[in-house]
């Protein structure tokens, strides 16, 4: 009974935070539902507590409202372990302004993120970004001083999107090997959104190589992904589900493998299914603890 009551209280707090985030965003509820891809009646039912939000719906609401899924679920971005939020410096900036201007900034950021992913930083102009979201170039410059600053914010936007997926869908009760493979699944460059996210990362790596982005800024953003992998590995190691001599070496090996295969998928050398199979086999061979035969 206590457990049921606690779950009910948790669900109620989640609903209230979702309601507050929608209200603070200044976006009509109907428009939020459209952006999330859910029927308005389903959103209303979820806000009344007669229907649960799905993980994908929470991710969509967090994106539309400019908050994190972790905040919607817990009211905080200070959780430890794999659910820990990135440092505020590597999340998209939040500004104190009118709801209309805050939303316009988010729309510009989202439009730039998609265009940079589709055409690249150098193949996209401020005018094209402005046209995509129906504003003037001056309006873009009101929020972002330069295209390079906007690209840096798009990298932080990618960090947030990955973080939201992880928090919304990584179930604490999963077996450790399944949880690790699930984390890999969340990062596969499949579909338009994740391919765009990978494209932004690939361009950021290139920018660091040629000195167009600071190593520190990139390391801060990438560090969030690395720490998530390391935390999931550490949990499995502590539980006896994983076996490897060095946590650092295992995290370096696995993130390097995912990065390398992800690039091969982006340039068409292998498929995302092949990437999944190769990474899963590596996890089974080198990370999962196997009981020796009698």
NULO-426164 format. One line per 3 residues: number of its first residue (from 0); their letters; for each residue x, z, y of N, C-alpha, C. Coordinates in nm, 3 decimals. Each point is the difference from the previous one (the first is absolute). Layout:
residues N
NUM = a = X Z Y X Z Y X Z Y ~ ...
//
This chain:
residues 294
0 = xxx = 0.083 0.000 -0.120 -0.083 0.000 0.120 0.086 0.000 0.125 ~ 0.107 0.082 0.000 0.089 0.005 0.116 0.064 -0.135 0.023 ~ 0.038 -0.067 -0.111 0.063 -0.132 0.009 -0.097 -0.100 0.061
3 = xxx = -0.126 0.002 -0.046 -0.101 -0.092 0.053 -0.023 0.025 0.148 ~ -0.003 0.130 0.039 -0.021 0.033 0.140 0.117 -0.049 0.085 ~ 0.124 0.016 -0.053 0.118 -0.044 0.073 -0.001 -0.151 0.017
6 = xxx = -0.036 -0.074 -0.106 -0.007 -0.145 0.009 -0.104 -0.042 0.101 ~ -0.113 0.073 0.006 -0.105 -0.032 0.096 0.049 0.023 0.143 ~ 0.073 0.109 0.021 0.055 0.029 0.134 0.103 -0.105 0.040
9 = xxx = 0.083 -0.040 -0.097 0.101 -0.103 0.027 -0.066 -0.131 0.037 ~ -0.105 -0.036 -0.076 -0.072 -0.124 0.028 -0.065 0.005 0.138 ~ -0.056 0.113 0.034 -0.065 0.014 0.131 0.102 -0.014 0.114
12 = xxx = 0.115 0.063 -0.016 0.104 -0.009 0.103 0.049 -0.144 0.015 ~ 0.013 -0.070 -0.113 0.039 -0.141 0.005 -0.102 -0.080 0.079 ~ -0.128 0.020 -0.030 -0.105 -0.075 0.069 0.002 0.026 0.150
15 = xxx = 0.022 0.125 0.037 0.003 0.035 0.142 0.119 -0.065 0.070 ~ 0.114 -0.004 -0.068 0.117 -0.064 0.061 -0.020 -0.151 0.012 ~ -0.062 -0.061 -0.100 -0.030 -0.143 0.010 -0.095 -0.024 0.116
18 = xxx = -0.103 0.083 0.012 -0.095 -0.016 0.110 0.069 0.015 0.135 ~ 0.087 0.101 0.011 0.072 0.022 0.126 0.092 -0.116 0.033 ~ 0.069 -0.052 -0.102 0.094 -0.109 0.025 -0.073 -0.125 0.047
21 = xxx = -0.118 -0.026 -0.056 -0.079 -0.115 0.043 -0.049 0.020 0.143 ~ -0.048 0.121 0.029 -0.049 0.029 0.135 0.112 -0.011 0.102 ~ 0.118 0.054 -0.033 0.112 -0.003 0.094 0.054 -0.141 0.021
24 = xxx = -0.018 -0.086 -0.101 0.051 -0.136 0.013 -0.078 -0.083 0.100 ~ -0.124 0.040 0.025 -0.085 -0.078 0.091 -0.061 -0.123 -0.064 ~ 0.021 -0.018 -0.131 -0.055 -0.117 -0.070 -0.137 0.036 -0.056
27 = xxx = -0.101 -0.082 0.022 -0.132 0.028 -0.059 0.011 0.008 -0.153 ~ -0.081 0.085 -0.058 0.004 0.021 -0.145 -0.021 -0.131 -0.075 ~ -0.087 -0.085 0.050 -0.026 -0.128 -0.066 0.127 -0.086 -0.003
30 = xxx = 0.076 0.003 0.110 0.122 -0.080 0.006 0.107 0.058 -0.092 ~ 0.007 0.133 -0.010 0.094 0.061 -0.093 -0.030 -0.045 -0.143 ~ -0.128 0.003 -0.036 -0.039 -0.043 -0.134 0.040 -0.146 -0.024
33 = xxx = -0.019 -0.084 0.100 0.036 -0.141 -0.015 0.150 -0.015 -0.021 ~ 0.080 0.072 0.078 0.146 -0.011 -0.012 0.048 0.051 -0.135 ~ -0.065 0.102 -0.050 0.040 0.059 -0.127 -0.047 -0.085 -0.117
36 = xxx = -0.103 -0.082 0.024 -0.055 -0.083 -0.106 -0.102 0.072 -0.085 ~ -0.073 0.095 0.060 -0.103 0.074 -0.073 -0.133 -0.015 0.071 ~ -0.107 0.016 -0.074 -0.133 -0.006 0.061 -0.020 0.120 0.091
39 = xxx = -0.068 -0.022 0.113 -0.022 0.110 0.093 -0.078 0.114 -0.066 ~ -0.093 -0.035 -0.090 -0.078 0.104 -0.068 0.090 0.087 -0.087 ~ 0.103 -0.061 -0.061 0.092 0.079 -0.082 0.083 0.094 0.087
42 = xxx = 0.042 -0.047 0.116 0.074 0.086 0.091 -0.088 0.117 0.044 ~ -0.125 -0.028 0.032 -0.092 0.107 0.041 -0.020 0.102 -0.111 ~ -0.017 -0.046 -0.121 -0.017 0.091 -0.114 0.123 0.086 -0.021
45 = xxx = 0.118 -0.060 0.014 0.123 0.076 -0.018 0.015 0.105 0.109 ~ -0.038 -0.034 0.121 0.009 0.096 0.111 -0.102 0.112 -0.014 ~ -0.109 -0.026 -0.073 -0.100 0.104 -0.024 0.033 0.084 -0.123
48 = xxx = 0.095 -0.046 -0.080 0.039 0.076 -0.118 -0.075 -0.037 -0.126 ~ -0.075 -0.110 0.003 -0.072 -0.041 -0.121 0.075 -0.108 -0.078 ~ 0.118 -0.034 0.047 0.084 -0.100 -0.066 0.145 0.030 0.033
51 = xxx = 0.088 -0.017 -0.095 0.143 0.024 0.023 0.068 -0.124 0.059 ~ 0.096 0.022 0.086 0.083 -0.109 0.049 0.094 -0.044 -0.112 ~ 0.021 -0.129 -0.011 0.101 -0.050 -0.094 0.137 0.004 0.069
54 = xxx = 0.109 -0.001 -0.077 0.132 -0.004 0.063 0.017 -0.118 0.095 ~ -0.047 -0.119 -0.038 0.014 -0.117 0.087 -0.079 0.017 0.130 ~ -0.114 0.067 -0.007 -0.078 0.024 0.121 0.072 0.096 0.094
57 = xxx = 0.061 0.104 -0.056 0.076 0.093 0.084 0.118 -0.070 0.066 ~ 0.066 -0.087 -0.074 0.111 -0.076 0.056 -0.049 -0.086 0.116 ~ -0.112 -0.070 -0.021 -0.054 -0.086 0.106 -0.043 0.078 0.123
60 = xxx = -0.063 0.114 -0.020 -0.044 0.083 0.113 0.120 0.053 0.077 ~ 0.102 0.045 -0.074 0.122 0.049 0.066 0.065 -0.109 0.083 ~ 0.003 -0.123 -0.053 0.059 -0.112 0.074 -0.080 -0.030 0.125
63 = xxx = -0.132 -0.005 -0.013 -0.086 -0.032 0.115 0.009 0.107 0.109 ~ 0.007 0.125 -0.042 -0.003 0.110 0.096 0.137 0.041 0.051 ~ 0.106 -0.053 -0.062 0.135 0.033 0.046 0.048 0.137 -0.042
66 = xxx = -0.053 0.051 -0.112 0.046 0.128 -0.054 0.058 -0.026 -0.139 ~ 0.053 0.103 -0.063 0.051 -0.016 -0.137 -0.105 0.049 -0.098 ~ 0.007 -0.051 -0.123 -0.088 0.047 -0.106 0.027 0.148 -0.027
69 = xxx = 0.124 0.041 0.012 0.032 0.141 -0.024 -0.074 0.090 0.098 ~ -0.011 -0.044 0.125 -0.074 0.079 0.098 -0.148 0.005 -0.036 ~ -0.056 -0.113 -0.043 -0.140 0.000 -0.040 -0.024 0.095 -0.117
72 = xxx = 0.092 0.004 -0.093 -0.019 0.079 -0.122 0.032 0.148 0.018 ~ 0.098 0.031 0.085 0.046 0.139 0.010 -0.006 0.059 0.141 ~ -0.016 -0.086 0.101 0.002 0.050 0.137 0.140 0.023 0.051
75 = xxx = 0.100 -0.047 -0.074 0.139 0.023 0.038 0.086 -0.114 -0.051 ~ 0.114 -0.016 0.062 0.100 -0.095 -0.050 0.127 0.074 -0.037 ~ -0.015 0.122 -0.049 0.118 0.081 -0.029 0.012 0.039 -0.147
78 = xxx = -0.068 -0.074 -0.090 0.008 0.032 -0.142 0.140 -0.024 -0.053 ~ 0.036 0.074 -0.106 0.131 -0.017 -0.064 -0.012 -0.099 -0.115 ~ 0.115 -0.043 -0.052 0.001 -0.086 -0.118 -0.038 -0.143 0.032
81 = xxx = -0.045 -0.074 -0.103 -0.030 -0.143 0.019 -0.109 -0.027 0.103 ~ -0.083 0.102 0.031 -0.106 -0.020 0.098 0.045 0.031 0.143 ~ 0.126 0.039 0.016 0.047 0.036 0.133 -0.005 -0.119 0.095
84 = xxx = -0.045 0.026 0.119 -0.007 -0.107 0.100 0.139 -0.035 0.050 ~ 0.020 -0.123 0.042 0.125 -0.034 0.067 0.013 0.079 0.130 ~ 0.121 0.012 0.046 0.021 0.062 0.131 -0.076 -0.080 0.106
87 = xxx = -0.060 0.067 0.100 -0.075 -0.074 0.102 0.078 -0.115 0.064 ~ 0.133 0.012 0.002 0.081 -0.105 0.062 -0.006 -0.132 -0.076 ~ -0.040 0.005 -0.127 -0.006 -0.125 -0.076 -0.143 -0.038 -0.035
90 = xxx = -0.098 0.062 0.068 -0.138 -0.043 -0.008 -0.035 -0.074 0.129 ~ -0.101 -0.086 -0.002 -0.040 -0.068 0.125 -0.030 0.101 0.109 ~ 0.042 -0.031 0.121 -0.020 0.091 0.111 -0.147 0.023 0.032
93 = xxx = -0.031 0.120 0.039 -0.136 0.033 0.043 0.004 0.025 0.150 ~ -0.094 -0.059 0.071 0.000 0.012 0.145 -0.123 0.075 0.047 ~ 0.016 0.072 0.108 -0.113 0.070 0.062 -0.062 -0.093 0.104
96 = xxx = -0.107 -0.063 -0.036 -0.065 -0.097 0.088 -0.147 -0.007 -0.036 ~ -0.073 -0.086 0.065 -0.141 -0.015 -0.031 -0.016 -0.059 -0.140 ~ -0.112 0.029 -0.068 -0.020 -0.058 -0.134 0.013 -0.152 -0.001
99 = xxx = -0.048 -0.066 0.105 0.007 -0.146 0.004 0.145 -0.048 0.000 ~ 0.085 0.065 0.079 0.140 -0.042 0.007 0.076 0.036 -0.127 ~ -0.033 0.115 -0.058 0.063 0.038 -0.127 -0.034 -0.102 -0.107
102 = xxx = -0.128 -0.040 -0.006 -0.041 -0.099 -0.099 0.063 -0.136 0.026 ~ 0.010 -0.037 0.127 0.062 -0.129 0.031 0.146 -0.001 -0.043 ~ 0.067 0.112 0.018 0.139 0.009 -0.043 0.010 -0.017 -0.152
105 = xxx = -0.090 0.065 -0.073 -0.001 -0.013 -0.146 -0.030 -0.144 -0.043 ~ -0.091 -0.066 0.072 -0.033 -0.138 -0.033 0.119 -0.093 0.024 ~ 0.071 0.023 0.110 0.120 -0.080 0.029 0.105 0.022 -0.109
108 = xxx = 0.019 0.127 -0.038 0.098 0.033 -0.103 -0.036 -0.067 -0.132 ~ -0.127 0.005 -0.038 -0.042 -0.059 -0.126 0.016 -0.152 0.003 ~ -0.036 -0.061 0.113 0.014 -0.146 0.011 0.147 -0.040 -0.008
111 = xxx = 0.087 0.075 0.069 0.144 -0.030 -0.003 0.055 0.018 -0.141 ~ -0.043 0.105 -0.067 0.047 0.028 -0.136 -0.031 -0.118 -0.092 ~ -0.121 -0.051 0.007 -0.037 -0.114 -0.085 0.077 -0.127 0.039
114 = xxx = 0.014 -0.024 0.129 0.070 -0.121 0.044 0.149 0.006 -0.033 ~ 0.062 0.114 0.021 0.142 0.014 -0.035 0.019 -0.020 -0.149 ~ -0.095 0.049 -0.078 0.009 -0.018 -0.143 -0.019 -0.145 -0.042
117 = xxx = -0.089 -0.072 0.070 -0.029 -0.139 -0.035 0.107 -0.096 0.050 ~ 0.045 0.020 0.125 0.086 -0.098 0.066 0.140 0.051 0.033 ~ 0.019 0.130 -0.010 0.129 0.056 0.035 0.008 0.041 0.145
120 = xxx = 0.095 0.087 0.029 0.019 0.049 0.136 0.028 -0.114 0.097 ~ 0.093 -0.089 -0.037 0.040 -0.106 0.091 -0.101 -0.114 0.004 ~ -0.086 -0.010 -0.100 -0.100 -0.105 -0.003 -0.132 0.039 0.064
123 = xxx = -0.005 0.121 0.056 -0.124 0.051 0.062 0.026 0.031 0.146 ~ -0.090 -0.044 0.085 0.012 0.028 0.143 -0.100 0.107 0.042 ~ 0.029 0.062 0.114 -0.092 0.097 0.057 -0.135 -0.066 0.030
126 = xxx = 0.004 -0.125 0.045 -0.124 -0.072 0.031 -0.086 -0.016 -0.126 ~ 0.064 -0.026 -0.114 -0.075 -0.014 -0.125 -0.061 0.132 -0.043 ~ 0.074 0.107 0.020 -0.052 0.133 -0.033 -0.120 0.031 0.089
129 = xxx = 0.013 -0.030 0.128 -0.109 0.024 0.094 -0.124 -0.080 -0.039 ~ 0.021 -0.126 -0.035 -0.113 -0.086 -0.037 -0.067 0.050 -0.126 ~ 0.077 0.054 -0.095 -0.056 0.047 -0.127 -0.101 0.114 0.023
132 = xxx = 0.028 0.084 0.101 -0.092 0.112 0.023 -0.079 -0.014 0.130 ~ 0.001 -0.118 0.059 -0.088 -0.029 0.112 0.033 0.071 0.129 ~ 0.130 0.017 0.028 0.041 0.061 0.127 0.105 -0.090 0.065
135 = xxx = 0.043 0.038 0.119 0.105 -0.075 0.069 0.137 0.049 -0.044 ~ 0.102 -0.081 0.027 0.137 0.043 -0.029 0.035 0.125 0.080 ~ -0.054 0.009 0.121 0.026 0.118 0.083 -0.055 0.126 -0.066
138 = xxx = -0.113 -0.013 -0.070 -0.058 0.116 -0.068 0.091 0.045 -0.114 ~ 0.063 -0.095 -0.068 0.095 0.036 -0.106 0.117 0.075 0.060 ~ 0.053 -0.052 0.112 0.114 0.065 0.064 -0.037 0.134 0.062
141 = xxx = -0.126 0.022 0.026 -0.044 0.132 0.051 0.030 0.108 -0.105 ~ -0.018 -0.035 -0.125 0.019 0.097 -0.108 0.140 -0.005 -0.060 ~ 0.064 -0.118 0.001 0.131 -0.016 -0.064 0.091 -0.078 0.095
144 = xxx = 0.112 0.059 0.035 0.087 -0.059 0.102 0.060 -0.133 -0.044 ~ 0.022 -0.018 -0.129 0.064 -0.123 -0.048 -0.047 -0.032 -0.141 ~ 0.027 -0.121 -0.043 -0.037 -0.039 -0.136 0.079 0.081 -0.102
147 = xxx = 0.125 0.030 0.032 0.081 0.078 -0.094 -0.053 0.143 -0.012 ~ -0.045 0.056 0.110 -0.060 0.133 -0.008 -0.127 -0.003 -0.084 ~ -0.077 -0.106 0.015 -0.123 -0.016 -0.078 0.034 -0.016 -0.149
150 = xxx = 0.107 -0.071 -0.030 0.040 -0.015 -0.140 0.040 0.135 -0.059 ~ 0.073 0.080 0.077 0.037 0.133 -0.046 -0.122 0.085 -0.031 ~ -0.103 -0.015 0.083 -0.123 0.073 -0.025 -0.070 -0.053 -0.125
153 = xxx = 0.013 -0.130 -0.025 -0.057 -0.058 -0.123 0.069 0.055 -0.124 ~ 0.129 0.026 0.009 0.070 0.062 -0.113 -0.055 0.139 -0.025 ~ -0.023 0.076 0.106 -0.059 0.133 -0.015 -0.143 -0.009 -0.055
156 = xxx = -0.071 -0.104 0.040 -0.134 -0.025 -0.052 0.005 -0.025 -0.151 ~ 0.102 -0.070 -0.046 0.017 -0.023 -0.143 0.026 0.130 -0.074 ~ 0.080 0.090 0.060 0.026 0.131 -0.060 -0.132 0.075 -0.016
159 = xxx = -0.082 -0.001 0.104 -0.128 0.070 -0.005 -0.091 -0.057 -0.109 ~ -0.006 -0.131 -0.010 -0.087 -0.063 -0.099 0.042 0.039 -0.142 ~ 0.130 -0.003 -0.026 0.049 0.039 -0.132 -0.029 0.147 -0.027
162 = xxx = 0.022 0.084 0.100 -0.027 0.143 -0.011 -0.148 0.026 -0.030 ~ -0.088 -0.072 0.070 -0.144 0.017 -0.023 -0.038 -0.038 -0.143 ~ 0.055 -0.108 -0.050 -0.031 -0.040 -0.137 0.044 0.107 -0.100
165 = xxx = 0.119 0.053 0.022 0.054 0.099 -0.092 -0.085 0.127 -0.001 ~ -0.034 0.049 0.117 -0.077 0.124 0.010 -0.141 -0.018 -0.057 ~ -0.060 -0.116 0.026 -0.138 -0.022 -0.043 -0.014 -0.022 -0.149
168 = xxx = 0.104 -0.053 -0.065 -0.019 -0.044 -0.139 0.089 0.068 -0.102 ~ 0.108 0.067 0.041 0.085 0.068 -0.098 -0.066 0.132 -0.042 ~ -0.054 0.003 -0.119 -0.073 0.119 -0.047 0.096 0.105 -0.054
171 = xxx = -0.009 0.125 0.048 0.091 0.105 -0.048 -0.008 0.021 -0.150 ~ -0.114 -0.028 -0.062 -0.017 0.026 -0.142 0.055 -0.107 -0.092 ~ 0.051 -0.107 0.056 0.054 -0.108 -0.083 0.123 0.047 -0.079
174 = xxx = 0.016 -0.055 -0.119 0.125 0.024 -0.073 0.115 -0.053 0.084 ~ 0.115 0.065 -0.010 0.111 -0.031 0.092 0.045 -0.145 -0.009 ~ 0.010 -0.054 -0.121 0.040 -0.140 -0.014 -0.106 -0.093 0.058
177 = xxx = -0.127 0.033 -0.023 -0.108 -0.082 0.056 0.001 0.007 0.153 ~ 0.029 0.116 0.052 0.004 0.019 0.146 0.112 -0.084 0.061 ~ 0.115 -0.001 -0.066 0.112 -0.079 0.051 -0.032 -0.149 -0.006
180 = xxx = -0.060 -0.044 -0.111 -0.037 -0.141 -0.012 -0.111 -0.037 0.098 ~ -0.089 0.094 0.026 -0.104 -0.021 0.101 0.062 -0.020 0.137 ~ 0.102 0.079 0.031 0.070 -0.015 0.128 0.062 -0.139 0.011
183 = xxx = 0.058 -0.049 -0.109 0.054 -0.136 -0.002 -0.111 -0.101 0.026 ~ -0.114 0.020 -0.064 -0.115 -0.090 0.016 -0.043 -0.010 0.146 ~ 0.004 0.114 0.070 -0.042 0.002 0.140 0.093 -0.079 0.091
186 = xxx = 0.120 -0.030 -0.048 0.097 -0.072 0.082 0.021 -0.144 -0.044 ~ -0.069 -0.046 -0.102 0.018 -0.138 -0.044 -0.045 -0.097 0.110 ~ 0.080 -0.103 0.029 -0.039 -0.098 0.103 -0.108 -0.096 -0.052
189 = xxx = -0.121 0.054 -0.016 -0.114 -0.080 -0.045 -0.106 -0.002 0.109 ~ -0.066 -0.113 0.018 -0.104 -0.011 0.101 0.058 -0.013 0.139 ~ -0.085 -0.041 0.093 0.046 -0.029 0.136 0.055 0.122 0.072
192 = xxx = -0.067 0.114 -0.015 0.041 0.119 0.076 0.137 0.051 -0.044 ~ 0.018 0.015 -0.130 0.129 0.053 -0.047 0.112 -0.102 0.016 ~ -0.032 -0.128 -0.009 0.102 -0.102 0.026 0.044 0.006 0.145
195 = xxx = -0.096 0.020 0.090 0.034 0.016 0.142 0.089 0.122 0.020 ~ -0.035 0.110 -0.065 0.079 0.122 0.014 0.144 -0.023 -0.046 ~ 0.015 -0.067 -0.114 0.134 -0.030 -0.048 0.073 -0.093 0.096
198 = xxx = -0.073 -0.096 0.058 0.062 -0.091 0.096 0.055 0.073 0.121 ~ -0.073 0.100 0.047 0.048 0.081 0.113 0.127 0.074 -0.039 ~ 0.001 0.059 -0.120 0.119 0.072 -0.045 0.119 -0.093 -0.013
201 = xxx = -0.021 -0.117 -0.058 0.110 -0.093 -0.020 0.060 -0.042 0.135 ~ -0.086 -0.024 0.098 0.050 -0.037 0.132 0.074 0.117 0.067 ~ -0.045 0.121 -0.026 0.069 0.116 0.059 0.139 0.016 -0.060
204 = xxx = 0.013 -0.023 -0.131 0.133 0.005 -0.062 0.092 -0.106 0.063 ~ -0.053 -0.120 0.018 0.078 -0.107 0.061 0.040 0.035 0.143 ~ -0.093 0.063 0.072 0.028 0.038 0.140 0.113 0.101 0.008
207 = xxx = 0.007 0.092 -0.096 0.109 0.098 -0.001 0.133 -0.070 -0.026 ~ 0.001 -0.096 -0.092 0.123 -0.071 -0.035 0.060 -0.071 0.120 ~ -0.086 -0.061 0.083 0.051 -0.076 0.115 0.004 0.082 0.128
210 = xxx = -0.025 0.131 -0.012 0.011 0.087 0.115 -0.117 -0.002 0.094 ~ -0.113 -0.055 -0.043 -0.119 -0.007 0.086 -0.088 0.123 -0.015 ~ 0.032 0.088 -0.093 -0.073 0.126 -0.018 0.101 0.105 -0.040
213 = xxx = -0.017 0.121 0.050 0.097 0.104 -0.030 -0.012 0.045 -0.145 ~ 0.114 0.031 -0.060 0.001 0.049 -0.138 -0.078 0.131 -0.010 ~ 0.009 0.083 0.103 -0.068 0.130 -0.003 -0.152 -0.017 -0.004
216 = xxx = -0.054 -0.090 0.083 -0.145 -0.022 0.003 -0.049 -0.050 -0.136 ~ 0.076 -0.093 -0.057 -0.041 -0.054 -0.130 0.013 0.107 -0.109 ~ 0.107 0.077 0.005 0.022 0.102 -0.102 -0.110 0.105 0.004
219 = xxx = -0.047 0.035 0.118 -0.109 0.098 0.011 -0.126 -0.053 -0.066 ~ -0.031 -0.127 0.024 -0.121 -0.059 -0.059 0.014 -0.012 -0.151 ~ 0.113 -0.051 -0.046 0.021 -0.020 -0.143 0.009 0.134 -0.073
222 = xxx = 0.051 0.100 0.069 0.017 0.131 -0.062 -0.129 0.059 -0.053 ~ -0.113 -0.034 0.065 -0.129 0.053 -0.047 -0.031 -0.051 -0.140 ~ 0.024 -0.128 -0.026 -0.024 -0.059 -0.131 0.097 0.060 -0.103
225 = xxx = 0.126 0.010 0.037 0.101 0.053 -0.092 -0.035 0.143 -0.040 ~ -0.040 0.082 0.097 -0.032 0.140 -0.031 -0.123 0.011 -0.090 ~ -0.096 -0.091 0.017 -0.117 0.002 -0.088 0.042 -0.023 -0.144
228 = xxx = 0.084 -0.102 -0.022 0.049 -0.029 -0.135 0.079 0.120 -0.053 ~ 0.085 0.056 0.083 0.082 0.114 -0.042 -0.087 0.120 -0.036 ~ -0.106 0.025 0.078 -0.088 0.114 -0.026 -0.075 -0.017 -0.132
231 = xxx = -0.050 -0.122 -0.026 -0.071 -0.024 -0.126 0.096 0.014 -0.118 ~ 0.122 -0.048 0.014 0.101 0.018 -0.105 0.032 0.147 -0.021 ~ 0.014 0.074 0.108 0.034 0.142 -0.010 -0.110 0.079 -0.071
234 = xxx = -0.127 -0.034 0.029 -0.111 0.069 -0.065 0.002 -0.025 -0.151 ~ 0.025 -0.126 -0.039 0.006 -0.033 -0.142 0.118 0.064 -0.069 ~ 0.112 0.008 0.071 0.120 0.063 -0.057 -0.024 0.149 -0.023
237 = xxx = -0.060 0.066 0.099 -0.028 0.144 -0.013 -0.096 0.029 -0.114 ~ -0.092 -0.093 -0.026 -0.100 0.019 -0.105 0.052 -0.039 -0.138 ~ 0.122 -0.055 -0.006 0.056 -0.043 -0.127 -0.049 -0.136 -0.046
240 = xxx = -0.075 -0.070 0.086 -0.050 -0.133 -0.037 0.104 -0.108 0.023 ~ 0.096 0.027 0.089 0.107 -0.096 0.028 0.133 0.060 -0.040 ~ 0.096 -0.088 -0.026 0.135 0.046 -0.035 0.102 -0.097 0.056
243 = xxx = 0.082 0.049 0.093 0.109 -0.079 0.056 0.102 0.097 0.059 ~ 0.127 -0.037 0.006 0.102 0.095 0.044 0.000 0.031 0.149 ~ -0.045 -0.094 0.083 0.008 0.019 0.144 -0.127 -0.050 0.067
246 = xxx = -0.068 0.089 0.073 -0.122 -0.039 0.072 0.031 -0.106 0.105 ~ 0.109 0.017 0.072 0.037 -0.096 0.103 0.026 -0.138 -0.060 ~ 0.075 -0.002 -0.111 0.030 -0.129 -0.063 -0.127 -0.068 -0.051
249 = xxx = -0.091 0.078 -0.058 -0.124 -0.057 -0.053 -0.085 -0.058 0.113 ~ -0.009 0.073 0.113 -0.079 -0.049 0.113 0.064 -0.125 0.061 ~ 0.134 0.000 0.010 0.070 -0.117 0.053 -0.021 -0.121 -0.090
252 = xxx = 0.010 0.022 -0.132 -0.016 -0.110 -0.095 -0.141 -0.058 0.007 ~ -0.100 0.087 -0.001 -0.138 -0.048 -0.004 -0.041 -0.068 0.130 ~ 0.034 0.057 0.115 -0.036 -0.064 0.127 0.075 -0.132 0.016
255 = xxx = 0.126 -0.004 -0.043 0.074 -0.125 0.009 -0.059 -0.108 -0.089 ~ -0.046 0.041 -0.118 -0.063 -0.095 -0.091 -0.129 -0.055 0.059 ~ -0.082 0.088 0.056 -0.127 -0.044 0.060 0.027 -0.091 0.119
258 = xxx = 0.095 0.037 0.085 0.032 -0.084 0.116 0.046 -0.139 -0.043 ~ 0.091 -0.003 -0.096 0.054 -0.129 -0.043 -0.104 -0.089 -0.064 ~ -0.081 0.056 -0.089 -0.105 -0.080 -0.062 -0.105 -0.042 0.101
261 = xxx = -0.029 0.089 0.098 -0.098 -0.035 0.102 0.042 -0.122 0.079 ~ 0.128 -0.008 0.034 0.051 -0.117 0.072 -0.013 -0.125 -0.086 ~ 0.029 0.012 -0.130 -0.013 -0.115 -0.089 -0.145 -0.049 -0.008
264 = xxx = -0.095 0.094 0.004 -0.141 -0.040 0.000 -0.034 -0.074 0.130 ~ 0.049 0.052 0.112 -0.031 -0.061 0.130 0.049 -0.143 0.008 ~ 0.116 -0.028 -0.057 0.056 -0.136 0.011 -0.039 -0.087 -0.119
267 = xxx = -0.085 0.053 -0.088 -0.056 -0.082 -0.107 0.084 -0.015 -0.125 ~ 0.102 0.085 -0.016 0.085 -0.011 -0.119 -0.065 0.061 -0.123 ~ -0.080 0.105 0.021 -0.073 0.063 -0.110 -0.139 0.034 0.051
270 = xxx = -0.089 0.037 -0.091 -0.135 0.040 0.038 -0.006 0.152 0.015 ~ -0.104 0.048 0.065 -0.020 0.144 0.013 -0.021 0.064 -0.137 ~ -0.064 -0.072 -0.091 -0.019 0.052 -0.136 0.134 0.019 -0.070
273 = xxx = 0.091 -0.096 0.019 0.132 0.013 -0.061 0.076 0.118 0.062 ~ -0.015 0.019 0.130 0.063 0.114 0.067 -0.052 0.130 -0.059 ~ -0.131 0.010 -0.014 -0.060 0.121 -0.056 0.055 0.028 -0.140
276 = xxx = 0.002 -0.102 -0.084 0.046 0.018 -0.137 0.146 0.045 -0.006 ~ 0.084 -0.061 0.083 0.142 0.036 -0.001 0.022 0.144 0.047 ~ -0.069 0.039 0.107 0.018 0.135 0.053 -0.056 0.102 -0.098
279 = xxx = -0.115 -0.028 -0.059 -0.057 0.093 -0.097 0.091 0.017 -0.121 ~ 0.060 -0.109 -0.047 0.091 0.010 -0.114 0.122 0.084 0.035 ~ 0.048 -0.017 0.122 0.115 0.079 0.045 -0.036 0.149 0.004
282 = xxx = -0.119 0.031 0.048 -0.045 0.139 0.004 -0.006 0.058 -0.141 ~ -0.055 -0.077 -0.092 -0.012 0.048 -0.139 0.138 0.020 -0.064 ~ 0.095 -0.089 0.032 0.132 0.007 -0.064 0.089 0.107 0.060
285 = xxx = -0.003 0.014 0.132 0.102 0.081 0.067 -0.049 0.128 0.066 ~ -0.132 0.018 0.014 -0.052 0.116 0.073 -0.086 0.090 -0.087 ~ -0.090 -0.058 -0.076 -0.091 0.079 -0.083 0.078 0.070 -0.111
288 = xxx = -0.028 0.130 -0.018 0.066 0.076 -0.107 -0.062 -0.035 -0.134 ~ 0.083 -0.027 -0.098 -0.047 -0.035 -0.134 0.046 0.106 -0.099 ~ -0.094 0.048 -0.079 0.033 0.101 -0.099 0.078 -0.066 -0.115
291 = xxx = 0.118 0.049 -0.031 0.078 -0.064 -0.108 -0.070 0.017 -0.134 ~ 0.016 -0.100 -0.089 -0.064 0.011 -0.130 0.058 0.114 -0.083 ~ -0.083 0.057 -0.089 0.046 0.110 -0.087 0.107 -0.049 -0.097
//
